[in-house]
Amino acid sequence: MKVEDKLRIIKDSCKEKKGIDIKVLDIKGLSSIADYFVIVSGNSVRQVSALADEIEEKMDEKGINLENIDGKTTSRWILLDYGDIIVHVFHKDEREYYDIERLWSKDEEENGNFKLKEKEDK
């Protein structure tokens, strides 16, 4: 399955469970751990857990294996690793606190996906 199709499944799953501020970060060539980060927030630990469950269920239905999952016990920041895509499901407070999007600078936005470059130290 193409990565674009996987991203669509993930984004649709997030929308289904009313995920907040869904971002797709294109990190190809910048990181060896993945090609994309998907970042989404929930208002409560229940919603964060529901978002992660929905993503996992819909990806599994399409035969896409979850390589690793972390943070499920606390549901404050759940990481789902699909190899070429890593999904960060945050409680809104954790997303604001860790602000992983600030680790990167927007270069351009294309079709709802951010192409990123490393943030320069000043």
The first five atom37 places (N, CA, C, CB, O) and aatype in JSON, in Angstrom:
{
  "aatype": [12, 11, 19, 6, 3, 11, 10, 1, 9, 9, 11, 3, 15, 4, 11, 6, 11, 11, 7, 9, 3, 9, 11, 19, 10, 3, 9, 11, 7, 10, 15, 15, 9, 0, 3, 18, 13, 19, 9, 19, 15, 7, 2, 15, 19, 1, 5, 19, 15, 0, 10, 0, 3, 6, 9, 6, 6, 11, 12, 3, 6, 11, 7, 9, 2, 10, 6, 2, 9, 3, 7, 11, 16, 16, 15, 1, 17, 9, 10, 10, 3, 18, 7, 3, 9, 9, 19, 8, 19, 13, 8, 11, 3, 6, 1, 6, 18, 18, 3, 9, 6, 1, 10, 17, 15, 11, 3, 6, 6, 6, 2, 7, 2, 13, 11, 10, 11, 6, 11, 6, 3, 11],
  "atom_mask": [
    [1, 1, 1, 1, 1],
    [1, 1, 1, 1, 1],
    [1, 1, 1, 1, 1],
    [1, 1, 1, 1, 1],
    [1, 1, 1, 1, 1],
    [1, 1, 1, 1, 1],
    [1, 1, 1, 1, 1],
    [1, 1, 1, 1, 1],
    [1, 1, 1, 1, 1],
    [1, 1, 1, 1, 1],
    [1, 1, 1, 1, 1],
    [1, 1, 1, 1, 1],
    [1, 1, 1, 1, 1],
    [1, 1, 1, 1, 1],
    [1, 1, 1, 1, 1],
    [1, 1, 1, 1, 1],
    [1, 1, 1, 1, 1],
    [1, 1, 1, 1, 1],
    [1, 1, 1, 0, 1],
    [1, 1, 1, 1, 1],
    [1, 1, 1, 1, 1],
    [1, 1, 1, 1, 1],
    [1, 1, 1, 1, 1],
    [1, 1, 1, 1, 1],
    [1, 1, 1, 1, 1],
    [1, 1, 1, 1, 1],
    [1, 1, 1, 1, 1],
    [1, 1, 1, 1, 1],
    [1, 1, 1, 0, 1],
    [1, 1, 1, 1, 1],
    [1, 1, 1, 1, 1],
    [1, 1, 1, 1, 1],
    [1, 1, 1, 1, 1],
    [1, 1, 1, 1, 1],
    [1, 1, 1, 1, 1],
    [1, 1, 1, 1, 1],
    [1, 1, 1, 1, 1],
    [1, 1, 1, 1, 1],
    [1, 1, 1, 1, 1],
    [1, 1, 1, 1, 1],
    [1, 1, 1, 1, 1],
    [1, 1, 1, 0, 1],
    [1, 1, 1, 1, 1],
    [1, 1, 1, 1, 1],
    [1, 1, 1, 1, 1],
    [1, 1, 1, 1, 1],
    [1, 1, 1, 1, 1],
    [1, 1, 1, 1, 1],
    [1, 1, 1, 1, 1],
    [1, 1, 1, 1, 1],
    [1, 1, 1, 1, 1],
    [1, 1, 1, 1, 1],
    [1, 1, 1, 1, 1],
    [1, 1, 1, 1, 1],
    [1, 1, 1, 1, 1],
    [1, 1, 1, 1, 1],
    [1, 1, 1, 1, 1],
    [1, 1, 1, 1, 1],
    [1, 1, 1, 1, 1],
    [1, 1, 1, 1, 1],
    [1, 1, 1, 1, 1],
    [1, 1, 1, 1, 1],
    [1, 1, 1, 0, 1],
    [1, 1, 1, 1, 1],
    [1, 1, 1, 1, 1],
    [1, 1, 1, 1, 1],
    [1, 1, 1, 1, 1],
    [1, 1, 1, 1, 1],
    [1, 1, 1, 1, 1],
    [1, 1, 1, 1, 1],
    [1, 1, 1, 0, 1],
    [1, 1, 1, 1, 1],
    [1, 1, 1, 1, 1],
    [1, 1, 1, 1, 1],
    [1, 1, 1, 1, 1],
    [1, 1, 1, 1, 1],
    [1, 1, 1, 1, 1],
    [1, 1, 1, 1, 1],
    [1, 1, 1, 1, 1],
    [1, 1, 1, 1, 1],
    [1, 1, 1, 1, 1],
    [1, 1, 1, 1, 1],
    [1, 1, 1, 0, 1],
    [1, 1, 1, 1, 1],
    [1, 1, 1, 1, 1],
    [1, 1, 1, 1, 1],
    [1, 1, 1, 1, 1],
    [1, 1, 1, 1, 1],
    [1, 1, 1, 1, 1],
    [1, 1, 1, 1, 1],
    [1, 1, 1, 1, 1],
    [1, 1, 1, 1, 1],
    [1, 1, 1, 1, 1],
    [1, 1, 1, 1, 1],
    [1, 1, 1, 1, 1],
    [1, 1, 1, 1, 1],
    [1, 1, 1, 1, 1],
    [1, 1, 1, 1, 1],
    [1, 1, 1, 1, 1],
    [1, 1, 1, 1, 1],
    [1, 1, 1, 1, 1],
    [1, 1, 1, 1, 1],
    [1, 1, 1, 1, 1],
    [1, 1, 1, 1, 1],
    [1, 1, 1, 1, 1],
    [1, 1, 1, 1, 1],
    [1, 1, 1, 1, 1],
    [1, 1, 1, 1, 1],
    [1, 1, 1, 1, 1],
    [1, 1, 1, 1, 1],
    [1, 1, 1, 1, 1],
    [1, 1, 1, 0, 1],
    [1, 1, 1, 1, 1],
    [1, 1, 1, 1, 1],
    [1, 1, 1, 1, 1],
    [1, 1, 1, 1, 1],
    [1, 1, 1, 1, 1],
    [1, 1, 1, 1, 1],
    [1, 1, 1, 1, 1],
    [1, 1, 1, 1, 1],
    [1, 1, 1, 1, 1],
    [1, 1, 1, 1, 1]
  ],
  "atom_positions": [
    [[0.84, -1.18, 0.0], [0.0, 0.0, 0.0], [0.88, 1.24, 0.0], [-0.96, 0.0, 1.22], [1.9, 1.3, 0.69]],
    [[0.48, 2.23, -0.78], [1.24, 3.48, -0.86], [1.14, 4.26, 0.44], [0.74, 4.34, -2.03], [0.14, 4.18, 1.16]],
    [[2.19, 5.01, 0.73], [2.22, 5.8, 1.96], [1.09, 6.82, 1.98], [3.58, 6.51, 2.11], [0.55, 7.12, 3.05]],
    [[0.72, 7.37, 0.83], [-0.38, 8.34, 0.77], [-1.69, 7.71, 1.22], [-0.53, 8.89, -0.66], [-2.5, 8.36, 1.88]],
    [[-1.89, 6.43, 0.87], [-3.1, 5.72, 1.28], [-3.1, 5.49, 2.79], [-3.22, 4.38, 0.54], [-4.14, 5.6, 3.45]],
    [[-1.93, 5.16, 3.33], [-1.82, 4.98, 4.79], [-2.12, 6.29, 5.51], [-0.42, 4.46, 5.17], [-2.83, 6.31, 6.52]],
    [[-1.57, 7.38, 5.0], [-1.81, 8.69, 5.61], [-3.3, 9.04, 5.57], [-0.99, 9.78, 4.9], [-3.83, 9.6, 6.53]],
    [[-3.97, 8.71, 4.47], [-5.4, 8.99, 4.36], [-6.19, 8.21, 5.4], [-5.91, 8.64, 2.95], [-7.09, 8.75, 6.03]],
    [[-5.84, 6.93, 5.59], [-6.52, 6.1, 6.6], [-6.32, 6.7, 7.99], [-5.98, 4.65, 6.56], [-7.27, 6.79, 8.77]],
    [[-5.11, 7.11, 8.29], [-4.8, 7.69, 9.6], [-5.57, 9.0, 9.8], [-3.29, 7.94, 9.75], [-6.18, 9.2, 10.84]],
    [[-5.53, 9.88, 8.8], [-6.24, 11.17, 8.93], [-7.74, 10.96, 9.04], [-5.92, 12.07, 7.72], [-8.4, 11.62, 9.85]],
    [[-8.31, 10.04, 8.25], [-9.74, 9.76, 8.33], [-10.11, 9.19, 9.7], [-10.16, 8.78, 7.23], [-11.17, 9.51, 10.24]],
    [[-9.25, 8.34, 10.25], [-9.49, 7.78, 11.59], [-9.5, 8.88, 12.64], [-8.42, 6.73, 11.94], [-10.33, 8.88, 13.55]],
    [[-8.57, 9.82, 12.51], [-8.51, 10.95, 13.45], [-9.77, 11.81, 13.35], [-7.27, 11.81, 13.18], [-10.32, 12.24, 14.37]],
    [[-10.22, 12.05, 12.14], [-11.44, 12.85, 11.94], [-12.66, 12.14, 12.51], [-11.66, 13.16, 10.45], [-13.54, 12.77, 13.09]],
    [[-12.7, 10.82, 12.34], [-13.82, 10.02, 12.84], [-13.99, 10.18, 14.35], [-13.62, 8.54, 12.5], [-15.12, 10.2, 14.85]],
    [[-12.89, 10.29, 15.06], [-12.93, 10.42, 16.52], [-12.72, 11.86, 16.97], [-11.87, 9.52, 17.17], [-12.37, 12.13, 18.12]],
    [[-12.94, 12.79, 16.04], [-12.9, 14.23, 16.34], [-11.54, 14.7, 16.84], [-13.96, 14.58, 17.37], [-11.46, 15.53, 17.75]],
    [[-10.48, 14.16, 16.24], [-9.13, 14.6, 16.59], [-8.93, 16.07, 16.28], [0.0, 0.0, 0.0], [-9.51, 16.61, 15.34]],
    [[-8.12, 16.72, 17.08], [-7.9, 18.16, 17.0], [-6.56, 18.45, 16.31], [-7.93, 18.81, 18.4], [-5.55, 17.82, 16.61]],
    [[-6.57, 19.41, 15.39], [-5.36, 19.95, 14.77], [-4.45, 18.85, 14.2], [-4.58, 20.78, 15.79], [-3.31, 18.68, 14.64]],
    [[-4.98, 18.11, 13.24], [-4.25, 17.01, 12.6], [-3.19, 17.6, 11.67], [-5.22, 16.07, 11.81], [-3.49, 18.38, 10.77]],
    [[-1.94, 17.21, 11.9], [-0.82, 17.68, 11.07], [-0.06, 16.47, 10.53], [0.13, 18.6, 11.9], [0.17, 15.49, 11.24]],
    [[0.33, 16.57, 9.26], [1.2, 15.57, 8.64], [2.52, 16.28, 8.34], [0.56, 14.95, 7.34], [2.55, 17.25, 7.59]],
    [[3.59, 15.79, 8.94], [4.92, 16.38, 8.75], [5.76, 15.46, 7.86], [5.62, 16.61, 10.12], [6.0, 14.3, 8.21]],
    [[6.19, 15.97, 6.74], [7.03, 15.23, 5.8], [8.48, 15.39, 6.24], [6.81, 15.73, 4.32], [9.07, 16.47, 6.1]],
    [[9.06, 14.32, 6.77], [10.43, 14.38, 7.29], [11.39, 13.51, 6.47], [10.47, 13.94, 8.75], [12.48, 13.18, 6.93]],
    [[10.97, 13.14, 5.26], [11.85, 12.34, 4.4], [13.19, 13.04, 4.22], [11.19, 12.08, 3.01], [13.24, 14.25, 3.97]],
    [[14.26, 12.3, 4.36], [15.59, 12.86, 4.17], [16.12, 13.6, 5.38], [0.0, 0.0, 0.0], [17.3, 13.97, 5.41]],
    [[15.28, 13.84, 6.37], [15.7, 14.55, 7.58], [15.87, 13.62, 8.77], [14.7, 15.63, 7.92], [16.55, 13.95, 9.74]],
    [[15.25, 12.46, 8.69], [15.3, 11.52, 9.79], [15.32, 10.1, 9.24], [14.1, 11.72, 10.75], [14.69, 9.81, 8.23]],
    [[16.05, 9.25, 9.91], [16.11, 7.85, 9.48], [15.02, 7.01, 10.13], [17.47, 7.26, 9.79], [14.85, 5.84, 9.79]],
    [[14.27, 7.59, 11.08], [13.28, 6.79, 11.8], [11.95, 6.67, 11.07], [13.03, 7.4, 13.16], [11.22, 5.71, 11.28]],
    [[11.62, 7.63, 10.2], [10.35, 7.59, 9.48], [10.38, 8.6, 8.34], [9.15, 7.89, 10.43], [11.28, 9.44, 8.25]],
    [[9.4, 8.5, 7.47], [9.23, 9.49, 6.4], [8.21, 10.56, 6.78], [8.8, 8.8, 5.1], [8.28, 11.69, 6.31]],
    [[7.27, 10.18, 7.64], [6.22, 11.11, 8.05], [5.92, 10.99, 9.54], [4.94, 10.86, 7.25], [6.0, 9.9, 10.11]],
    [[5.6, 12.11, 10.14], [4.97, 12.16, 11.46], [3.54, 12.63, 11.24], [5.76, 13.11, 12.46], [3.3, 13.56, 10.46]],
    [[2.61, 12.0, 11.91], [1.26, 12.52, 11.98], [1.05, 12.9, 13.44], [0.17, 11.47, 11.48], [1.31, 12.11, 14.34]],
    [[0.57, 14.12, 13.66], [0.37, 14.62, 15.02], [-1.09, 15.02, 15.15], [1.31, 15.83, 15.33], [-1.64, 15.72, 14.3]],
    [[-1.73, 14.56, 16.22], [-3.13, 14.86, 16.48], [-3.33, 14.97, 17.99], [-4.08, 13.77, 15.86], [-2.58, 14.36, 18.76]],
    [[-4.33, 15.74, 18.4], [-4.6, 15.93, 19.82], [-6.02, 15.51, 20.17], [-4.38, 17.39, 20.23], [-6.91, 15.46, 19.32]],
    [[-6.19, 15.19, 21.46], [-7.51, 14.95, 22.03], [-7.67, 15.8, 23.28], [0.0, 0.0, 0.0], [-6.68, 16.22, 23.88]],
    [[-8.92, 16.04, 23.67], [-9.21, 16.88, 24.83], [-9.15, 16.13, 26.16], [-10.57, 17.49, 24.68], [-9.1, 16.76, 27.22]],
    [[-9.15, 14.8, 26.12], [-9.17, 14.01, 27.35], [-8.39, 12.72, 27.12], [-10.63, 13.7, 27.8], [-8.12, 12.35, 25.98]],
    [[-8.03, 12.05, 28.2], [-7.32, 10.77, 28.05], [-8.22, 9.76, 27.35], [-6.86, 10.22, 29.43], [-7.73, 8.91, 26.6]],
    [[-9.51, 9.83, 27.58], [-10.45, 8.93, 26.9], [-10.42, 9.16, 25.39], [-11.89, 9.14, 27.45], [-10.39, 8.21, 24.61]],
    [[-10.41, 10.43, 24.98], [-10.38, 10.73, 23.55], [-9.03, 10.33, 22.94], [-10.64, 12.21, 23.31], [-9.0, 9.8, 21.82]],
    [[-7.94, 10.57, 23.64], [-6.61, 10.18, 23.15], [-6.58, 8.67, 22.92], [-5.5, 10.6, 24.15], [-6.09, 8.2, 21.89]],
    [[-7.08, 7.91, 23.88], [-7.12, 6.46, 23.76], [-8.02, 6.03, 22.6], [-7.62, 5.84, 25.07], [-7.66, 5.12, 21.85]],
    [[-9.17, 6.68, 22.45], [-10.09, 6.36, 21.36], [-9.47, 6.66, 19.99], [-11.4, 7.14, 21.51], [-9.65, 5.89, 19.05]],
    [[-8.74, 7.75, 19.89], [-8.04, 8.09, 18.64], [-7.03, 7.0, 18.28], [-7.33, 9.46, 18.77], [-7.01, 6.52, 17.15]],
    [[-6.21, 6.62, 19.24], [-5.19, 5.58, 18.99], [-5.85, 4.26, 18.62], [-4.29, 5.4, 20.23], [-5.4, 3.57, 17.71]],
    [[-6.92, 3.89, 19.34], [-7.63, 2.64, 19.04], [-8.21, 2.65, 17.63], [-8.74, 2.41, 20.07], [-8.13, 1.65, 16.92]],
    [[-8.81, 3.78, 17.23], [-9.41, 3.89, 15.9], [-8.35, 3.76, 14.81], [-10.17, 5.23, 15.76], [-8.56, 3.06, 13.81]],
    [[-7.23, 4.43, 14.98], [-6.15, 4.34, 14.0], [-5.66, 2.9, 13.9], [-4.97, 5.28, 14.39], [-5.52, 2.35, 12.81]],
    [[-5.41, 2.3, 15.05], [-4.9, 0.92, 15.08], [-5.89, -0.04, 14.41], [-4.64, 0.49, 16.53], [-5.49, -0.9, 13.64]],
    [[-7.17, 0.11, 14.72], [-8.2, -0.77, 14.16], [-8.32, -0.61, 12.64], [-9.55, -0.47, 14.81], [-8.35, -1.61, 11.92]],
    [[-8.37, 0.62, 12.15], [-8.53, 0.85, 10.71], [-7.3, 0.41, 9.93], [-8.82, 2.33, 10.44], [-7.42, -0.13, 8.83]],
    [[-6.12, 0.63, 10.48], [-4.9, 0.19, 9.8], [-4.84, -1.34, 9.78], [-3.64, 0.77, 10.51], [-4.46, -1.93, 8.77]],
    [[-5.22, -1.97, 10.89], [-5.22, -3.43, 10.97], [-6.21, -4.03, 9.95], [-5.58, -3.89, 12.39], [-5.92, -5.05, 9.33]],
    [[-7.37, -3.39, 9.79], [-8.35, -3.86, 8.81], [-7.78, -3.88, 7.4], [-9.6, -2.97, 8.85], [-8.19, -4.7, 6.58]],
    [[-6.84, -3.0, 7.12], [-6.21, -2.93, 5.8], [-4.94, -3.77, 5.72], [-5.89, -1.49, 5.45], [-4.22, -3.75, 4.72]],
    [[-4.65, -4.52, 6.8], [-3.49, -5.39, 6.81], [-2.17, -4.68, 7.06], [0.0, 0.0, 0.0], [-1.1, -5.2, 6.75]],
    [[-2.25, -3.48, 7.64], [-1.04, -2.7, 7.92], [-0.64, -2.95, 9.37], [-1.27, -1.17, 7.65], [-1.38, -2.62, 10.29]],
    [[0.53, -3.55, 9.54], [0.96, -3.97, 10.87], [1.55, -2.82, 11.68], [1.97, -5.07, 10.75], [2.36, -2.04, 11.18]],
    [[1.14, -2.75, 12.92], [1.71, -1.82, 13.88], [3.01, -2.41, 14.38], [0.71, -1.53, 15.07], [3.02, -3.51, 14.95]],
    [[4.12, -1.7, 14.18], [5.42, -2.22, 14.6], [5.67, -2.03, 16.08], [6.52, -1.54, 13.82], [6.3, -2.87, 16.72]],
    [[5.16, -0.92, 16.64], [5.36, -0.65, 18.06], [4.34, 0.37, 18.51], [6.81, -0.14, 18.34], [3.87, 1.2, 17.73]],
    [[4.0, 0.3, 19.79], [3.1, 1.29, 20.4], [3.65, 1.61, 21.78], [1.62, 0.77, 20.47], [4.13, 0.73, 22.49]],
    [[3.56, 2.88, 22.16], [4.06, 3.3, 23.47], [3.11, 4.36, 24.03], [5.52, 3.84, 23.38], [2.54, 5.15, 23.28]],
    [[2.96, 4.37, 25.35], [2.16, 5.39, 26.01], [0.71, 5.03, 26.24], [0.0, 0.0, 0.0], [-0.06, 5.84, 26.74]],
    [[0.33, 3.81, 25.88], [-1.07, 3.39, 25.98], [-1.58, 3.36, 27.42], [-1.25, 2.02, 25.35], [-2.76, 3.58, 27.66]],
    [[-0.7, 3.09, 28.37], [-1.16, 2.96, 29.77], [-1.59, 4.3, 30.36], [-0.05, 2.37, 30.62], [-2.5, 4.33, 31.19]],
    [[-0.96, 5.39, 29.96], [-1.33, 6.69, 30.52], [-2.23, 7.5, 29.6], [-0.08, 7.49, 30.82], [-2.96, 8.37, 30.07]],
    [[-2.19, 7.22, 28.32], [-3.0, 7.92, 27.31], [-2.82, 9.44, 27.35], [-4.46, 7.59, 27.5], [-3.78, 10.18, 27.13]],
    [[-1.62, 9.88, 27.62], [-1.31, 11.31, 27.56], [-0.55, 11.63, 26.27], [-0.48, 11.75, 28.79], [-0.71, 12.71, 25.69]],
    [[0.28, 10.68, 25.83], [1.0, 10.78, 24.55], [1.21, 9.35, 24.08], [2.39, 11.56, 24.7], [2.04, 8.62, 24.61]],
    [[0.44, 8.96, 23.07], [0.54, 7.62, 22.53], [1.26, 7.7, 21.19], [-0.87, 6.96, 22.36], [0.91, 8.51, 20.33]],
    [[2.27, 6.88, 21.03], [3.04, 6.82, 19.8], [2.74, 5.5, 19.1], [4.57, 6.98, 20.08], [2.91, 4.43, 19.7]],
    [[2.31, 5.56, 17.86], [2.05, 4.38, 17.04], [3.07, 4.38, 15.9], [0.58, 4.36, 16.49], [3.13, 5.32, 15.11]],
    [[3.87, 3.33, 15.82], [4.95, 3.24, 14.84], [4.55, 2.29, 13.72], [6.27, 2.77, 15.5], [4.41, 1.08, 13.93]],
    [[4.36, 2.85, 12.53], [4.05, 2.05, 11.35], [5.23, 2.01, 10.37], [2.82, 2.62, 10.65], [5.03, 1.82, 9.17]],
    [[6.42, 2.17, 10.88], [7.62, 2.11, 10.04], [7.87, 3.42, 9.33], [0.0, 0.0, 0.0], [8.62, 4.26, 9.82]],
    [[7.25, 3.61, 8.18], [7.44, 4.84, 7.43], [6.62, 6.01, 7.97], [7.1, 4.62, 5.97], [6.84, 7.16, 7.61]],
    [[5.65, 5.7, 8.85], [4.81, 6.73, 9.48], [4.8, 6.51, 10.98], [3.36, 6.69, 8.91], [4.56, 5.4, 11.46]],
    [[5.07, 7.58, 11.73], [4.93, 7.54, 13.18], [3.81, 8.5, 13.55], [6.27, 7.91, 13.92], [3.83, 9.68, 13.18]],
    [[2.83, 7.99, 14.29], [1.68, 8.79, 14.7], [1.85, 9.17, 16.17], [0.35, 8.02, 14.47], [2.06, 8.3, 17.02]],
    [[1.76, 10.46, 16.45], [1.8, 10.99, 17.81], [0.39, 11.44, 18.17], [2.84, 12.17, 17.94], [-0.12, 12.4, 17.6]],
    [[-0.23, 10.75, 19.12], [-1.56, 11.12, 19.59], [-1.38, 11.72, 20.97], [-2.55, 9.87, 19.62], [-1.06, 11.03, 21.93]],
    [[-1.6, 13.02, 21.07], [-1.34, 13.77, 22.29], [-2.62, 14.18, 23.0], [-0.53, 15.0, 21.97], [-3.64, 14.44, 22.37]],
    [[-2.56, 14.22, 24.33], [-3.52, 15.02, 25.09], [-3.14, 16.46, 24.78], [-3.49, 14.69, 26.66], [-1.96, 16.77, 24.66]],
    [[-4.12, 17.34, 24.66], [-3.83, 18.72, 24.24], [-2.79, 19.39, 25.12], [-5.1, 19.55, 24.24], [-1.98, 20.18, 24.62]],
    [[-2.79, 19.1, 26.43], [-1.82, 19.72, 27.34], [-0.4, 19.24, 27.05], [-2.18, 19.43, 28.79], [0.55, 20.03, 27.07]],
    [[-0.24, 17.94, 26.77], [1.08, 17.39, 26.45], [1.58, 17.92, 25.12], [1.03, 15.85, 26.41], [2.77, 18.21, 24.97]],
    [[0.69, 18.05, 24.17], [1.11, 18.57, 22.87], [1.64, 20.0, 23.01], [-0.07, 18.54, 21.86], [2.66, 20.36, 22.42]],
    [[0.95, 20.79, 23.8], [1.39, 22.16, 24.03], [2.72, 22.18, 24.78], [0.32, 22.96, 24.8], [3.61, 22.97, 24.46]],
    [[2.86, 21.32, 25.79], [4.07, 21.3, 26.62], [5.29, 20.85, 25.8], [3.87, 20.37, 27.82], [6.32, 21.52, 25.81]],
    [[5.17, 19.72, 25.1], [6.32, 19.18, 24.37], [6.55, 19.9, 23.04], [6.12, 17.7, 24.1], [7.69, 20.02, 22.59]],
    [[5.49, 20.38, 22.43], [5.57, 21.23, 21.23], [6.58, 20.7, 20.22], [5.93, 22.65, 21.63], [7.46, 21.43, 19.77]],
    [[6.43, 19.42, 19.86], [7.42, 18.83, 18.95], [7.42, 19.48, 17.57], [7.16, 17.34, 18.8], [8.4, 19.39, 16.84]],
    [[6.33, 20.13, 17.21], [6.3, 20.83, 15.92], [7.32, 21.98, 15.88], [4.9, 21.38, 15.65], [7.81, 22.33, 14.8]],
    [[7.64, 22.55, 17.03], [8.62, 23.65, 17.07], [10.05, 23.16, 16.86], [8.52, 24.38, 18.41], [10.96, 23.96, 16.63]],
    [[10.26, 21.85, 16.94], [11.59, 21.31, 16.66], [11.95, 21.45, 15.19], [11.67, 19.84, 17.09], [13.1, 21.3, 14.8]],
    [[10.96, 21.74, 14.39], [11.12, 21.85, 12.95], [10.53, 23.18, 12.5], [10.45, 20.65, 12.21], [9.64, 23.72, 13.16]],
    [[11.02, 23.7, 11.41], [10.47, 24.93, 10.83], [9.7, 24.58, 9.58], [11.59, 25.96, 10.51], [10.14, 23.74, 8.79]],
    [[8.55, 25.2, 9.38], [7.8, 24.99, 8.15], [8.59, 25.55, 6.99], [6.4, 25.65, 8.24], [9.08, 26.69, 7.03]],
    [[8.71, 24.76, 5.96], [9.33, 25.24, 4.73], [8.22, 25.62, 3.76], [10.27, 24.16, 4.1], [8.22, 26.71, 3.19]],
    [[7.27, 24.73, 3.58], [6.13, 25.0, 2.71], [5.04, 24.01, 3.06], [6.53, 24.91, 1.2], [5.29, 22.96, 3.65]],
    [[3.83, 24.34, 2.69], [2.72, 23.43, 2.86], [2.19, 23.06, 1.49], [1.59, 24.06, 3.75], [1.99, 23.93, 0.64]],
    [[1.99, 21.76, 1.29], [1.53, 21.27, 0.0], [0.5, 20.19, 0.26], [2.71, 20.74, -0.86], [0.8, 19.19, 0.9]],
    [[-0.71, 20.37, -0.24], [-1.79, 19.39, -0.07], [-2.03, 19.02, 1.39], [-1.48, 18.14, -0.86], [-2.31, 17.86, 1.69]],
    [[-1.92, 19.97, 2.29], [-2.17, 19.71, 3.7], [-1.01, 19.06, 4.44], [0.0, 0.0, 0.0], [-1.13, 18.8, 5.63]],
    [[0.1, 18.8, 3.75], [1.27, 18.19, 4.38], [2.37, 19.23, 4.46], [1.75, 16.95, 3.58], [2.59, 20.0, 3.53]],
    [[3.06, 19.26, 5.59], [4.15, 20.2, 5.77], [5.45, 19.55, 5.32], [4.25, 20.66, 7.23], [5.76, 18.44, 5.72]],
    [[6.19, 20.25, 4.49], [7.56, 19.85, 4.17], [8.43, 20.64, 5.12], [7.94, 20.12, 2.63], [8.29, 21.85, 5.24]],
    [[9.33, 19.96, 5.8], [10.06, 20.59, 6.89], [11.54, 20.64, 6.64], [9.79, 19.86, 8.17], [12.09, 19.87, 5.84]],
    [[12.17, 21.55, 7.33], [13.62, 21.61, 7.36], [14.02, 21.74, 8.81], [14.19, 22.8, 6.48], [13.23, 22.2, 9.64]],
    [[15.23, 21.35, 9.13], [15.68, 21.46, 10.51], [15.73, 22.92, 10.91], [17.06, 20.81, 10.69], [16.13, 23.79, 10.14]],
    [[15.32, 23.17, 12.15], [15.36, 24.53, 12.67], [16.8, 24.92, 12.91], [14.52, 24.65, 13.97], [17.57, 24.16, 13.51]],
    [[17.16, 26.1, 12.46], [18.54, 26.57, 12.62], [18.74, 27.12, 14.02], [18.88, 27.64, 11.57], [17.88, 27.82, 14.55]],
    [[19.89, 26.8, 14.61], [20.24, 27.38, 15.91], [20.7, 28.81, 15.71], [21.36, 26.54, 16.61], [21.39, 29.13, 14.75]],
    [[20.3, 29.67, 16.63], [20.71, 31.08, 16.53], [21.48, 31.49, 17.75], [19.5, 31.99, 16.36], [21.91, 32.64, 17.85]]
  ]
}
